[in-house]
Amino acid sequence: AQSVTQLDSQVPVFEEAPVELRCNYSSSVSVYLFWYVQYPNQGLQLLLKYLSGSTLVESINGFEAEFNKSQTSFHLRKPSVHISDTAEYFCAVSRGSNYKLTFGKGTLLTVNP
Amino acid sequence: DVKVTQSSRYLVKRTGEKVFLECVQDMDHENMFWYRQDPGLGLRLIYFSYDVKMKEKGDIPEGYSVSREKKERFSLILESASTNQTSMYLCASSLAQVTMLQYGYTFGSGTRLTVV
């Protein structure tokens, strides 16, 4: 079965610092990768996704993720975080013809002033 | 704006009660899902449905059942609530097959259930 591993359960950073949230998936053909964000007391929202083409994908609020097939990774990065980025971030994968998402356990990003 | 609406934000129920959690989507999505979210465990799939009256078990179906009589509504039922079912419950919906990839899942805001 496909699996998704988020290596850090919590990541505390200071405002304006860079951040990387790590995600690895079990190797498979035709994977599709997603990052979701959950702000406090809300449901999950789609942040960005990789389906095909350019391996670097970006969101509208400055996050980016790079699909690395050789390392089976899809790490999420932001060069300078804001207090408002404090949230839980979930990596998810869909494989081949199975169009269901498998979620990682989440990484809680806390941005401190 | 498209929406997945969960009927209750907070619920408190007694052990042994039958509990209904309701979810409605207005996007004409084929697929609907119920997850529970617990600290350190992430999202775990309870049940999903890919069509009216169709359902499939997820990873943790024990103690739960579901009902989908209409396309827009997907209900999660706790037959006899227990304290270990205290959790955040999230409903989601999506388009079917490859079109899911373009838009992903749309989630509701969640229902925080406490069983006492």
Interface residues (C-beta under 8 A of the other chain):
Chain A: S9 Y32 F34 Y36 N41 Q42 G43 L44 Q45 L46 K49 L51 F90 S94 Y99 K100 L101 F103 G104 K105 G106
Chain B: V4 G40 L41 G42 L43 F48 L90 A92 S94 A96 Q97 V98 M100 L101 Q102 Y103 G104 Y105 F107 G108 S109 G110
